[in-house]
């Protein structure tokens, strides 16, 4: 798994189970994955949004100066964010495999990291970077509703929606940074999340 991160960019990170199979079955598995993100990732980047779905996950992160240091992994030097994702996915897979008696990879081989700061615009498109940021931010939070898993966004506990809506006091996401990027306003978040296209 090799991803490339540059300082000062926002990224949409996502992966899904091999053959689109479910990777999260029970509440404890969702919580364990989030604990791994806190343990492995938060020291090296800021998380702005997340949503764990039964067969995939979405994260929105901000890469700052911490992504510049390189870590030797085998014969390669990789950035600490890539290494953190490697640790998170391999740790989660190991625990799931031990529990189920299976072996092998649980997630697709390549985790995608799409830079939102360098999105290609279609000819004639007049979107600003902030529009891409908001599209991703609200897309991530709308996932459970769009997939038909819930009737109300507040019914899905495995996303940062509840934290931004003020319904839970989670500390995984950097809400101040989300506000700085124009993604979040406490007064308009819930309505924007429902109506953003």
DOKOL-766445 format. One record per residue: y, z, x of N, C-alpha, C, O in turn. Coordinates in steps of 0.02 Angstrom, whole numbers, padded with zeros to 5 digits, always signed. Layout:
% DOKOL-766445
YZXYZXYZXYZX;...
//
This chain:
% DOKOL-766445
-00058+00000+00043+00000+00000+00000+00062+00000+00045+00075+00049+00080;+00099-00054+00045+00161-00054+00084+00218-00077+00039+00217-00131+00009;+00268-00035+00035+00328-00051-00002+00385-00046+00048+00379-00014+00100;+00440-00077+00032+00497-00076+00077+00557-00047+00040+00575-00070-00014;+00587+00005+00070+00644+00038+00039+00704+00034+00085+00698+00045+00146;+00762+00020+00056+00824+00018+00094+00872+00070+00067+00877+00080+00007;+00906+00101+00113+00954+00153+00095+01008+00127+00047+01034+00072+00056;+01023+00166-00004+01076+00149-00051+01053+00108-00110+01094+00085-00150;+00988+00097-00117+00962+00056-00173+00924+00098-00223+00893+00148-00207;+00928+00076-00286+00887+00104-00340+00824+00060-00347+00828-00001-00339;+00768+00092-00362+00704+00055-00368+00667+00075-00431+00668+00133-00452;+00634+00026-00460+00587+00036-00514+00518+00032-00484+00498-00020-00457;+00481+00086-00487+00414+00091-00457+00363+00093-00514+00372+00131-00562;+00311+00054-00509+00260+00056-00562+00193+00035-00535+00187-00003-00487;+00141+00061-00568+00072+00043-00553+00031+00059-00615+00052+00096-00658;-00029+00029-00618-00073+00042-00674-00144+00049-00649-00160+00033-00592;-00187+00073-00694-00257+00080-00677-00290+00013-00664-00271-00038-00693;-00339+00013-00619-00378-00048-00607-00404-00074-00673-00428-00036-00715;-00400-00140-00682-00423-00173-00744-00390-00143-00806-00418-00145-00861;-00330-00116-00796-00291-00086-00851-00326-00027-00884-00311-00009-00941;-00372+00004-00848-00407+00062-00874-00362+00124-00873-00315+00127-00834;-00376+00171-00917-00337+00232-00920-00346+00274-00857-00401+00280-00830;-00291+00302-00833-00292+00345-00775-00275+00417-00793-00290+00464-00756;-00244+00426-00851-00228+00493-00876-00262+00502-00943-00253+00462-00989;-00303+00555-00949-00340+00567-01011-00319+00632-01044-00316+00637-01105;-00306+00682-01003-00292+00749-01029-00224+00773-01005-00197+00749-00955;-00196+00821-01040-00131+00849-01022-00130+00873-00950-00081+00862-00914;-00185+00905-00928-00188+00932-00860-00181+00876-00808-00153+00887-00754;-00205+00817-00823-00201+00761-00775-00129+00736-00769-00106+00722-00714;-00094+00730-00825-00023+00711-00823+00016+00762-00782+00057+00744-00739;+00004+00826-00796+00041+00879-00761+00025+00879-00687+00069+00887-00645;-00039+00870-00669-00058+00868-00599-00024+00811-00562-00001+00819-00506;-00020+00752-00594+00014+00695-00563+00088+00711-00551+00115+00694-00498;+00120+00742-00599+00190+00760-00591+00199+00813-00536+00248+00812-00500;+00151+00858-00530+00153+00908-00476+00148+00873-00408+00181+00893-00360;+00106+00822-00404+00099+00784-00342+00164+00747-00325+00183+00743-00267;+00197+00721-00376+00262+00688-00364+00312+00738-00337+00348+00724-00289;+00314+00797-00366+00360+00849-00343+00343+00869-00270+00387+00875-00228;+00279+00878-00257+00257+00900-00190+00268+00846-00137+00292+00862-00082;+00252+00783-00152+00251+00731-00101+00315+00689-00098+00334+00667-00044;+00348+00679-00154+00401+00629-00157+00472+00657-00154+00515+00629-00121;+00484+00713-00187+00552+00737-00197+00587+00756-00132+00648+00757-00130;+00551+00770-00080+00582+00784-00015+00613+00722+00017+00655+00728+00062;+00592+00663-00006+00613+00601+00028+00655+00554-00015+00680+00504+00010;+00662+00570-00078+00701+00526-00122+00721+00565-00184+00696+00620-00197;+00766+00537-00223+00787+00567-00287+00754+00529-00344+00758+00467-00347;+00722+00565-00388+00691+00536-00447+00744+00537-00503+00774+00589-00517;+00754+00480-00534+00804+00475-00588+00771+00471-00657+00801+00492-00706;+00711+00444-00661+00677+00438-00725+00602+00429-00711+00582+00403-00659;+00562+00451-00760+00490+00438-00755+00459+00435-00824+00485+00462-00872;+00403+00400-00827+00362+00400-00887+00290+00386-00866+00275+00335-00835;+00246+00432-00883+00175+00423-00871+00143+00402-00937+00151+00436-00988;+00108+00346-00935+00073+00320-00994-00002+00325-00980-00022+00335-00923;-00044+00319-01031-00116+00328-01018-00144+00284-00962-00186+00306-00923;-00120+00221-00957-00149+00177-00905-00099+00154-00852-00116+00111-00812;-00039+00181-00851+00009+00162-00800+00066+00213-00795+00070+00260-00835;+00109+00204-00746+00167+00247-00739+00227+00206-00717+00221+00153-00687;+00286+00232-00734+00351+00203-00713+00393+00259-00682+00395+00315-00709;+00425+00244-00627+00473+00290-00597+00535+00251-00579+00532+00192-00564;+00592+00284-00581+00654+00256-00555+00679+00304-00502+00690+00363-00515;+00688+00278-00441+00709+00320-00386+00771+00292-00351+00788+00233-00358;+00803+00335-00313+00859+00316-00271+00840+00330-00199+00824+00386-00181;+00843+00278-00157+00828+00286-00086+00892+00299-00048+00938+00258-00049;+00895+00355-00015+00954+00371+00026+00935+00371+00100+00884+00342+00119;+00974+00405+00142+00963+00405+00214+00894+00429+00234+00870+00413+00289;+00861+00468+00191+00795+00495+00208+00741+00442+00215+00689+00455+00245;+00754+00382+00188+00703+00329+00192+00703+00295+00261+00658+00255+00275;+00751+00311+00303+00756+00277+00369+00705+00300+00419+00683+00261+00462;+00685+00364+00415+00636+00388+00464+00568+00358+00450+00549+00349+00392;+00532+00341+00502+00467+00309+00495+00411+00358+00514+00420+00400+00559;+00355+00351+00480+00297+00393+00492+00240+00348+00515+00229+00295+00486;+00205+00368+00568+00149+00328+00591+00088+00342+00547+00067+00399+00539;+00062+00288+00519+00003+00292+00475-00047+00241+00501-00039+00181+00491;-00099+00266+00534-00145+00219+00567-00108+00183+00622-00078+00215+00665;-00110+00117+00622-00074+00078+00672-00006+00055+00648+00028+00018+00684;+00015+00077+00589+00079+00055+00560+00130+00112+00559+00112+00171+00558;+00192+00092+00558+00246+00139+00545+00272+00124+00475+00294+00068+00461;+00270+00174+00431+00293+00163+00363+00347+00215+00346+00351+00268+00378;+00387+00198+00296+00440+00244+00277+00410+00303+00238+00355+00297+00211;+00445+00359+00234+00418+00418+00202+00408+00411+00126+00365+00445+00098;+00445+00367+00094+00435+00357+00021+00368+00323+00010+00329+00344-00033;+00354+00270+00047+00290+00235+00041+00233+00284+00057+00183+00285+00021;+00241+00323+00109+00190+00372+00127+00179+00423+00072+00123+00444+00059;+00233+00444+00040+00229+00492-00015+00189+00464-00074+00149+00499-00104;+00202+00400-00090+00164+00369-00144+00090+00362-00125+00047+00373-00167;+00077+00345-00063+00008+00339-00039-00027+00406-00048-00083+00408-00074;+00005+00460-00027-00024+00527-00033-00035+00546-00107-00088+00573-00125;+00014+00532-00148+00010+00550-00219-00048+00514-00253-00088+00546-00287;-00052+00449-00244-00105+00411-00277-00174+00428-00250-00222+00433-00288;-00179+00436-00184-00245+00452-00156-00267+00522-00175-00326+00533-00188;-00220+00570-00177-00238+00639-00197-00260+00640-00270-00310+00672-00287;-00222+00606-00313-00240+00605-00384-00308+00571-00393-00350+00596-00430;-00319+00515-00360-00382+00478-00366-00441+00521-00341-00493+00523-00373;-00431+00556-00285-00485+00598-00259-00506+00652-00309-00565+00661-00322;-00457+00686-00338-00472+00739-00387-00506+00710-00449-00554+00738-00474;-00481+00653-00473-00512+00621-00532-00583+00600-00517-00628+00609-00558;-00594+00571-00458-00662+00548-00440-00711+00606-00433-00768+00601-00455;-00688+00660-00403-00731+00719-00397-00749+00745-00466-00807+00762-00479;-00699+00748-00509-00710+00774-00577-00758+00730-00618-00800+00755-00654;-00751+00664-00610-00791+00618-00651-00855+00595-00617-00898+00565-00650;-00862+00608-00552-00921+00585-00516-00917+00511-00497-00967+00481-00477;-00857+00482-00503-00847+00412-00484-00824+00406-00412-00812+00457-00379;-00818+00345-00389-00789+00333-00322-00746+00271-00326-00747+00234-00375;-00707+00260-00274-00666+00200-00270-00596+00211-00296-00576+00266-00315;-00558+00157-00295-00488+00159-00313-00478+00165-00388-00512+00132-00427;-00432+00207-00408-00416+00217-00479-00359+00171-00500-00359+00145-00555;-00310+00162-00455-00251+00122-00469-00258+00052-00437-00299+00042-00393;-00217+00006-00461-00214-00059-00429-00194-00051-00356-00159-00004-00338;-00217-00097-00315-00207-00093-00243-00133-00086-00224-00116-00046-00180;-00090-00126-00255-00019-00127-00236+00025-00095-00289+00027-00118-00346;+00059-00043-00269+00110-00014-00311+00173-00056-00304+00192-00073-00248;+00204-00074-00359+00263-00117-00357+00326-00074-00350+00333-00022-00382;+00371-00098-00308+00436-00066-00298+00489-00120-00303+00501-00157-00256;+00520-00124-00361+00570-00176-00374+00640-00148-00363+00659-00100-00397;+00677-00177-00317+00745-00155-00304+00791-00177-00361+00797-00236-00375;+00822-00129-00394+00868-00145-00448+00937-00163-00420+00978-00192-00456;+00949-00146-00358+01013-00161-00326+01016-00233-00302+01070-00259-00286;+00958-00266-00299+00956-00335-00273+00924-00383-00322+00895-00433-00303;+00929-00367-00387+00899-00410-00438+00930-00479-00437+00990-00487-00432;+00887-00530-00443+00911-00599-00448+00937-00610-00519+00904-00593-00568;+00996-00639-00523+01024-00655-00589+01007-00726-00608+01003-00771-00566;+00996-00735-00672+00983-00802-00698+01048-00841-00696+01102-00811-00700;+01045-00907-00691+01107-00947-00691+01149-00932-00752+01124-00932-00809;+01213-00920-00741+01259-00906-00796+01258-00835-00821+01298-00816-00865;+01212-00794-00795+01207-00725-00818+01263-00683-00787+01276-00688-00727;+01294-00642-00827+01352-00604-00804+01339-00529-00805+01384-00489-00818;+01277-00509-00792+01262-00438-00790+01287-00406-00726+01285-00437-00673;+01311-00346-00731+01330-00308-00672+01269-00267-00650+01222-00259-00689;+01271-00241-00590+01216-00200-00565+01203-00143-00613+01145-00126-00626;+01255-00113-00640+01246-00056-00684+01205-00074-00746+01169-00032-00773;+01211-00137-00770+01171-00159-00827+01097-00159-00809+01055-00139-00850;+01080-00181-00748+01010-00179-00726+00985-00107-00722+00929-00092-00743;+01028-00063-00696+01010+00007-00691+00995+00036-00760+00944+00069-00771;+01041+00023-00808+01031+00049-00875+00970+00018-00909+00932+00053-00943;+00961-00048-00901+00902-00080-00931+00838-00045-00909+00795-00030-00950;+00832-00032-00844+00772+00001-00818+00767+00073-00843+00714+00094-00864;+00822+00109-00840+00823+00179-00860+00800+00188-00932+00758+00230-00947;+00827+00147-00977+00808+00154-01047+00740+00123-01062+00704+00147-01105;+00722+00070-01027+00656+00040-01033+00602+00092-01017+00553+00098-01054;+00611+00128-00963+00563+00180-00943+00556+00232-00999+00500+00250-01016;+00611+00254-01026+00608+00307-01077+00582+00280-01144+00553+00319-01182;+00590+00217-01159+00567+00189-01223+00493+00172-01223+00465+00159-01276;+00460+00173-01165+00391+00151-01159+00343+00180-01211+00307+00141-01243;+00340+00245-01221+00291+00272-01269+00304+00248-01341+00257+00238-01379;+00367+00240-01359+00384+00216-01426+00365+00143-01434+00335+00124-01484;+00383+00102-01384+00367+00030-01387+00292+00018-01388+00268-00030-01418;+00254+00063-01355+00181+00055-01352+00147+00083-01414+00086+00078-01422;+00186+00113-01459+00157+00141-01521+00119+00206-01511+00078+00224-01554;+00132+00241-01456+00098+00305-01444+00129+00362-01483+00096+00412-01498;+00193+00354-01501+00228+00406-01538+00275+00372-01589+00292+00313-01582;+00296+00410-01638+00346+00386-01686+00416+00406-01665+00465+00375-01685;+00421+00460-01626+00485+00485-01601+00478+00496-01526+00427+00520-01502;+00530+00478-01488+00527+00485-01416+00516+00557-01394+00484+00570-01343;+00542+00605-01432+00534+00675-01413+00462+00699-01421+00446+00755-01401;+00419+00658-01450+00348+00677-01458+00306+00661-01397+00247+00679-01394;+00335+00627-01347+00297+00610-01286+00319+00656-01229+00375+00648-01204;+00277+00703-01210+00299+00753-01160+00295+00729-01087+00316+00766-01043;+00269+00669-01075+00256+00648-01006+00308+00598-00981+00292+00551-00945;+00370+00610-01001+00426+00569-00975+00485+00615-00965+00485+00673-00986;+00536+00589-00934+00597+00629-00923+00643+00628-00983+00697+00657-00981;+00622+00596-01037+00664+00593-01097+00684+00663-01121+00743+00675-01135;+00636+00708-01126+00650+00775-01153+00702+00812-01111+00742+00851-01137;+00700+00801-01045+00748+00834-01001+00819+00806-01011+00867+00844-01015;+00824+00740-01015+00890+00710-01025+00917+00723-01095+00978+00728-01104;+00873+00730-01143+00895+00744-01212+00913+00817-01222+00935+00836-01276;+00902+00858-01171+00918+00929-01176+00867+00969-01214+00881+01025-01237;+00806+00942-01222+00753+00976-01260+00705+01014-01215+00661+01050-01239;+00713+01006-01149+00671+01040-01100+00713+01048-01037+00756+01006-01023;+00700+01099-01000+00740+01112-00940+00708+01089-00875+00710+01124-00825;+00678+01030-00876+00644+01004-00817+00691+00992-00759+00750+00975-00769;+00665+00999-00698+00706+00992-00638+00680+00937-00592+00702+00932-00535;+00635+00895-00615+00607+00843-00573+00658+00787-00559+00660+00760-00504;+00697+00771-00609+00747+00716-00603+00815+00744-00581+00834+00799-00599;+00850+00703-00543+00918+00720-00522+00966+00693-00575+00988+00636-00572;+00982+00735-00624+01024+00714-00680+01096+00701-00658+01129+00658-00687;+01120+00738-00609+01188+00726-00584+01194+00657-00553+01245+00623-00562;+01144+00636-00516+01145+00569-00486+01138+00515-00540+01170+00463-00535;+01098+00527-00590+01092+00480-00646+01159+00471-00680+01178+00416-00699;+01195+00526-00687+01262+00523-00718+01310+00483-00673+01349+00444-00698;+01305+00495-00608+01348+00459-00561+01338+00383-00565+01386+00345-00558;+01276+00361-00575+01261+00290-00581+01275+00263-00651+01262+00204-00665;+01301+00304-00695+01318+00281-00762+01258+00273-00807+01262+00237-00857;+01204+00306-00791+01142+00300-00831+01139+00351-00887+01108+00339-00939;+01172+00406-00877+01162+00463-00921+01227+00495-00943+01270+00509-00902;+01233+00505-01007+01287+00545-01036+01254+00588-01089+01223+00562-01136;+01260+00653-01083+01226+00700-01128+01241+00685-01201+01197+00693-01244;+01301+00664-01216+01321+00653-01286+01292+00590-01316+01283+00586-01377;+01276+00540-01274+01255+00476-01302+01183+00457-01284+01157+00406-01307;+01150+00498-01242+01084+00479-01216+01033+00463-01270+01003+00409-01269;+01022+00509-01317+00969+00500-01367+00981+00437-01408+00934+00399-01420;+01042+00425-01430+01057+00365-01468+01050+00301-01428+01022+00252-01452;+01074+00303-01365+01067+00245-01321+00993+00229-01309+00973+00171-01308;+00954+00281-01300+00883+00272-01285+00847+00238-01343+00803+00197-01332;+00865+00256-01403+00833+00226-01462+00856+00154-01474+00816+00112-01495;+00919+00140-01460+00948+00076-01479+00957+00025-01423+00976-00032-01436;+00943+00045-01362+00954-00001-01305+00902-00057-01307+00843-00044-01315;+00925-00118-01299+00880-00176-01300+00877-00207-01232+00841-00256-01222;
//
